[in-house]
Amino acid sequence: MFKIKNILITGGAGYIGSHIVEKLVEKKNVIILDNLITGYKKLINKKAKFIYGDIRDRKKISKIIKNHKIETIIHLAAFLNVKESENNKKKYYKNNIQGTLNLVHACKNSTVKNIIFSSSCSVYGNVKGAVNEKKKLNPQNYYAFTKLKAEEIIKRFSNKYKYQYGILRYFNVAGASSSGKIGEIETSHGHLIKNIAIQASKKKPIISIYGNDYNTKDGTCIRDYIHVLDLVDIHIKTLKYVNTKSKSLILNCGYGKGYSVLDIIKIFKKTTKNLIINYKTRRIGDVDMVYADVTKIKSILKWKPKYNNIKKIIKSSIKWESTL
Ligand SMILES: NC(=O)c1ccc[n+]([C@@H]2O[C@H](COP(=O)([O-])OP(=O)(O)OC[C@H]3O[C@@H](n4cnc5c(N)ncnc54)[C@H](O)[C@@H]3O)[C@@H](O)[C@H]2O)c1
């Protein structure tokens, strides 16, 4: 794959992290650091070394980096519930901002050469049309603000601590591994496709729509959904790029196509009888519309998506849910 052996993955027992681990353990030594708050034992890959711990524990991180001669950190550990972030800013500040600061400081005078960070499209706020990486950032909720601050921290210490970074701004992630062993378990994040998958097996499925008065074609929020396996591929390609070229970069990770909540529900409805749609008021922090301009990722990484079919993404999530 590329000449890196030892990789630390924070949040590797979570949804996206476990998919990255599943790919990397084929050829690399993978160490997972996770406090299992929204991660699950079931998602921990047996071929990886699992360390139960917290990114807020700097001594522990330094020890892990030293003992395992870590060259790359893929940093996914974070809290990600928007509503909770608004109601409990301190909790999110400590975990997502201070936790990232800890991790970065632990890289001082160490073997770490690369940091790949899970950022979010929420750093852009509300945008009209496809958004590119140069757009001025304008987070609209506290979770998004913590992601922006974490990006800034990673950038700020890059020269001083001599690492390259890859900041990956994920759009909405869905789907599951074809191995059937891993997928999204946590239900607290309020993800639409996860909710659909949960309802798929119910006799009377109910889907809530939070707000139908947004400034979009049908009044519901528009998002760009990316299959988790395409996102895994982006991590591998980004790591290869930053490591071999000794260059840092920031990339949008989406497909460049926006679907409204109603678009997604209509697809689900085709295969689901008796679906009830429950209209509710807007959720705090939700923006009208955000979808990616993918020109940069396609030209720099020569990335070609393999799973960019929304019906298949929904199907993949439903299939995984049926195994739980
Ligand atoms: N899922 C999405 O659609 C999406 C979109 C944009 C960005 N992201 C980002 O991707 C990352 C992973 O998200 P996910 O969907 O896999 O969520 P997840 O909750 O499944 O994964 C997060 C993992 O981090 C762990 N964790 C949290 N705080 C920790 C701490 N202090 N120390 C150690 N471990 C800790 C959790 O136990 C969990 O295993 C997050 O940083 C999130 O902000 C996700």
PDBQT file of the ligand as one rigid body, heavy atoms in Angstrom, charges set to zero:
ROOT
HETATM    1  N1  LIG A 401     -21.113   9.944  10.518  1.00  0.00    +0.000 N 
HETATM    2  C1  LIG A 401     -21.095  11.023   9.759  1.00  0.00    +0.000 C 
HETATM    3  O1  LIG A 401     -21.954  11.200   8.868  1.00  0.00    +0.000 OA
HETATM    4  C2  LIG A 401     -20.018  12.054   9.936  1.00  0.00    +0.000 A 
HETATM    5  C3  LIG A 401     -20.046  13.217   9.147  1.00  0.00    +0.000 A 
HETATM    6  C4  LIG A 401     -19.049  14.169   9.301  1.00  0.00    +0.000 A 
HETATM    7  C5  LIG A 401     -18.017  13.955  10.212  1.00  0.00    +0.000 A 
HETATM    8  N2  LIG A 401     -18.021  12.836  10.971  1.00  0.00    +0.000 N 
HETATM    9  C6  LIG A 401     -16.920  12.642  11.946  1.00  0.00    +0.000 C 
HETATM   10  O2  LIG A 401     -16.398  11.326  11.817  1.00  0.00    +0.000 OA
HETATM   11  C7  LIG A 401     -15.909  10.865  13.066  1.00  0.00    +0.000 C 
HETATM   12  C8  LIG A 401     -16.443   9.477  13.348  1.00  0.00    +0.000 C 
HETATM   13  O3  LIG A 401     -17.866   9.523  13.373  1.00  0.00    +0.000 OA
HETATM   14  P1  LIG A 401     -18.763   8.203  13.445  1.00  0.00    +0.000 P 
HETATM   15  O4  LIG A 401     -19.967   8.466  12.633  1.00  0.00    +0.000 OA
HETATM   16  O5  LIG A 401     -17.938   6.991  13.172  1.00  0.00    +0.000 OA
HETATM   17  O6  LIG A 401     -19.211   8.255  14.978  1.00  0.00    +0.000 OA
HETATM   18  P2  LIG A 401     -19.030   7.184  16.155  1.00  0.00    +0.000 P 
HETATM   19  O7  LIG A 401     -19.708   7.763  17.348  1.00  0.00    +0.000 OA
HETATM   20  O8  LIG A 401     -19.465   5.851  15.692  1.00  0.00    +0.000 OA
HETATM   21  O9  LIG A 401     -17.454   7.183  16.354  1.00  0.00    +0.000 OA
HETATM   22  C9  LIG A 401     -16.766   8.015  17.250  1.00  0.00    +0.000 C 
HETATM   23  C10 LIG A 401     -15.873   7.123  18.104  1.00  0.00    +0.000 C 
HETATM   24  O10 LIG A 401     -15.037   7.926  18.937  1.00  0.00    +0.000 OA
HETATM   25  C11 LIG A 401     -15.034   7.398  20.249  1.00  0.00    +0.000 C 
HETATM   26  N3  LIG A 401     -14.715   8.511  21.147  1.00  0.00    +0.000 N 
HETATM   27  C12 LIG A 401     -15.431   9.643  21.367  1.00  0.00    +0.000 A 
HETATM   28  N4  LIG A 401     -14.788  10.442  22.234  1.00  0.00    +0.000 NA
HETATM   29  C13 LIG A 401     -13.633   9.803  22.576  1.00  0.00    +0.000 A 
HETATM   30  C14 LIG A 401     -12.541  10.122  23.424  1.00  0.00    +0.000 A 
HETATM   31  N5  LIG A 401     -12.517  11.245  24.153  1.00  0.00    +0.000 N 
HETATM   32  N6  LIG A 401     -11.509   9.258  23.523  1.00  0.00    +0.000 NA
HETATM   33  C15 LIG A 401     -11.524   8.090  22.834  1.00  0.00    +0.000 A 
HETATM   34  N7  LIG A 401     -12.531   7.729  22.012  1.00  0.00    +0.000 NA
HETATM   35  C16 LIG A 401     -13.570   8.574  21.892  1.00  0.00    +0.000 A 
HETATM   36  C17 LIG A 401     -16.418   6.812  20.433  1.00  0.00    +0.000 C 
HETATM   37  O11 LIG A 401     -16.488   5.846  21.467  1.00  0.00    +0.000 OA
HETATM   38  C18 LIG A 401     -16.676   6.217  19.046  1.00  0.00    +0.000 C 
HETATM   39  O12 LIG A 401     -16.170   4.896  18.955  1.00  0.00    +0.000 OA
HETATM   40  C19 LIG A 401     -16.292  11.945  14.092  1.00  0.00    +0.000 C 
HETATM   41  O13 LIG A 401     -15.162  12.737  14.346  1.00  0.00    +0.000 OA
HETATM   42  C20 LIG A 401     -17.359  12.751  13.380  1.00  0.00    +0.000 C 
HETATM   43  O14 LIG A 401     -17.382  14.085  13.831  1.00  0.00    +0.000 OA
HETATM   44  C21 LIG A 401     -18.996  11.887  10.866  1.00  0.00    +0.000 A 
ENDROOT
TORSDOF 0
